Amino acid sequence: MPRPGQLKSSSCERLSDRIAVGVLTRAFPPELVDEVVVQCGRVEQRHRLLPARVVVYFVLAMCLFSGQGYEEVARLLTHGLERARRWDRAWRVPTTAAIGRARLRLGPEPLKELFARVCRPVATPQTAGAWYRGRRLVAVDGTTFDLPDTEANAAFFGRPGSGRGQGRSAYPQARVALLVECGTHAVFAAATGPLTIHERSLGARLFSALQPGMLLLADRGFTGFELWRDAAATGADLLWRVRKNVVLPVVATFDDGSYLSEIVSDSDRRRRADPIPVRVIEYTLTTATDATVYRLITTLCDPTAAPATELAALYAQRWEIETTLDEIKTHQGGPGLVLRSQHPAGVEQEIYGILLVHHALRDLIHHAAHDADCDPDRLSFTRTLRVVRRHVTDQAALSPLPAHSRPHPDPA
């Protein structure tokens, strides 16, 4: 006897097997989602209206259509499916409560595993703006997400001070650290936690994703001997801005104006035990109203292989991670973004869903830029987002195709 929601023919399939997230299914094909669901132990013991695969796609759609209610997102996922074939039992849109319970059953682990499997740097050697002298440019930074004001979220994540003498912030906040490929804005490593964990500590959890051949850019918030030592131990090169009060003795000077120095642990500052050699580049950026002194330290100690003027100009690429955060929080999430999850596990699930959707969009942009032989920065993220949202509803009734045979919408 066929299960509820199945066709009665020998070639039958559940209606839920037909659900896809339009062009996003290219990045997250159903067979991969099924593998992740099995690996994380989320396979259903009985047929449900919302099996685990559907819930994964629902979370992705929820993070694509920020601001839409649960039931409306479910309608977008299944638009047209009822009329596509004759099912044994008609599809009904799950209630908000049912979707909430399904998300709770799924948990964050399948989304985190999907992120670990899919999200990688995407630039090829031909990608414009992604490289410096053969090194892949990447950046690290932290941010926060506002959360619904529930007891569970406040207890786990905490609240920031208002900074205006008015007590605590209206919203609990989750802290997130990211590694981003500068040339493509692809997020390829992430860590989440409560506000009590400093972004430096979260950032250190990402260093396992660094590799030789990368050049990691970081701002002053990531200054620290142990952090530098651990990042450099991965084999990646580093170019970090440091605060002006960091002691950097001149060991040797170079013709390009940079100089060789060394950094030591704060605990060994007097003895200067086990110093790490660094090269220092100092310069001033002057505007009509201000003059800012920049101090950079780098593992690239040969000025002939990496001239100071090139590194000073290169540091501006660190701002690509700021642009990436703006894409995620302002454009994909919407102005004044507050996540919708009421519990910490749902918050983590939602954050990884947001990052998965952003990576799929950025991978799509990279493919389009490659086909057009142009810099990915020249293609609009906002327009790509609009195109993908349209394609989700247009393609919801189509059976997912293999990744190599699905066309790319033109986001230009």
C-alpha positions, 0 to 999 in steps of 0.5 A, a space after each residue: 500500500 502506498 504511503 500517504 502523499 505517494 503516487 500509486 504507480 510503480 514510479 511513484 514518489 512522495 510529494 515531499 521528494 519533489 520539493 526543491 529550492 529552485 536554483 539553490 538546489 544546484 548548490 545543495 542537491 537532494 542526494 547530498 542533503 539526504 546524506 547529511 540527514 543520515 549522517 546526523 541521525 535525523 532520518 524519520 522513523 515514520 512518514 511525516 508531512 515535514 520529513 528532514 530533507 524538506 525541513 532543511 530546504 525549508 530553513 534555506 528558503 526561510 533564510 532566502 525569504 527573510 521577513 516572510 512568515 513560516 506558512 508563506 515560505 512553505 507555500 513558496 516551496 510547494 507552489 504548483 506541486 499539487 497540480 503537477 501530478 495526482 498524489 495519493 493525498 493532497 498536500 496541505 501547508 503545515 502550521 507555524 507550530 508544526 514547522 517550529 516543531 520540525 525545525 526543533 527535531 532537525 536541530 542545527 547539526 545538518 545545516 552545520 554539516 552541509 556548510 562544512 561539506 559545501 562552503 569552500 573558497 570558489 576563486 579559480 586562478 583566473 578570478 580577478 581580484 582574488 589573488 596577490 602574487 599567487 596567494 589567495 586573499 582571505 579575511 577574518 572578522 566578527 559580527 553579531 546578530 540580533 535575536 528575538 527577546 526570549 528567556 532562552 536566547 537571553 540566558 544563552 547568548 546574553 545582551 550587550 550594554 546599550 552604550 548610552 547609560 540606558 541599561 541592557 540592549 533590547 535584543 539578545 545577540 549571537 556572536 559570529 566569526 567568519 572567514 571570507 574569500 576577498 575576491 568572491 565574498 564566499 564565506 568558507 568557515 564560521 563559528 557561533 557563540 554567546 557574547 561572552 566569547 570574544 571574537 578573537 576566541 571565535 576567530 581562532 576556531 576558524 584557523 583549521 580552514 587556513 592553508 598554505 597559499 592563503 594570505 589572511 587579512 585582519 583588523 586591529 581586533 585580532 591583534 594578539 601574539 598567540 592568535 598570530 602564532 596559531 594562524 601562522 602555524 597553518 602555513 598561511 601568510 598574514 597581513 594584520 593591522 595592529 594598534 599603535 601602542 604595540 611595541 615593535 622594536 626595529 631590528 633591521 630596516 629595508 629600502 622600501 621603508 618597512 622594517 624587521 621587528 618581532 612580537 612576543 607574548 604579553 606574559 614574556 614582554 620583559 624577557 622577550 622570550 621566543 620572539 616571532 619575527 615580523 615585518 612592519 609597514 607604516 603609512 598615513 592615509 590623509 583625507 580632507 578632515 583627518 589623517 590616520 596612521 596605519 601599522 601593519 605586520 606581516 609574515 612576508 619578510 622579503 621586501 623584494 617579494 612583497 614591496 611595502 607599497 603593494 602591501 599597504 594598498 592590498 590591505 584595503 581588500 580587508 574591507 571586502 569582508 565588511 561588504 560581505 557582512 552588509 550583503 548578509 545582514 542588510 540585503 539578504 536579511 533586510 534592514 534592521 534584521 532580527 533572526 526569527 528563532 526563539 531558542 538557541 539551537 534554532 538560532 544556530 540553525 538559522 545562522 548556518 542557513 543564512 550563510 549557506 544561502 549567501 554562499 550559494 548566491 556568491 558561487 552563482 555570481 562567480 560562475 556568471 562572472 567567469 562565463 562573462 570574463 569579468 571581476 565578480 565585484 562587477 555583478 550585483 549581489 542585490 540583483 542576483 538575490 532578486 533573480 534567485 527569489 523569483 526562480 525559487 517560485 518558478 522552479 518549485 514544481 520542477 524535479 531537481 536536476 543534476 548540478 552539471 545540467 542546471 542553467 545559471 540565471 544571469 545575475 548581471 
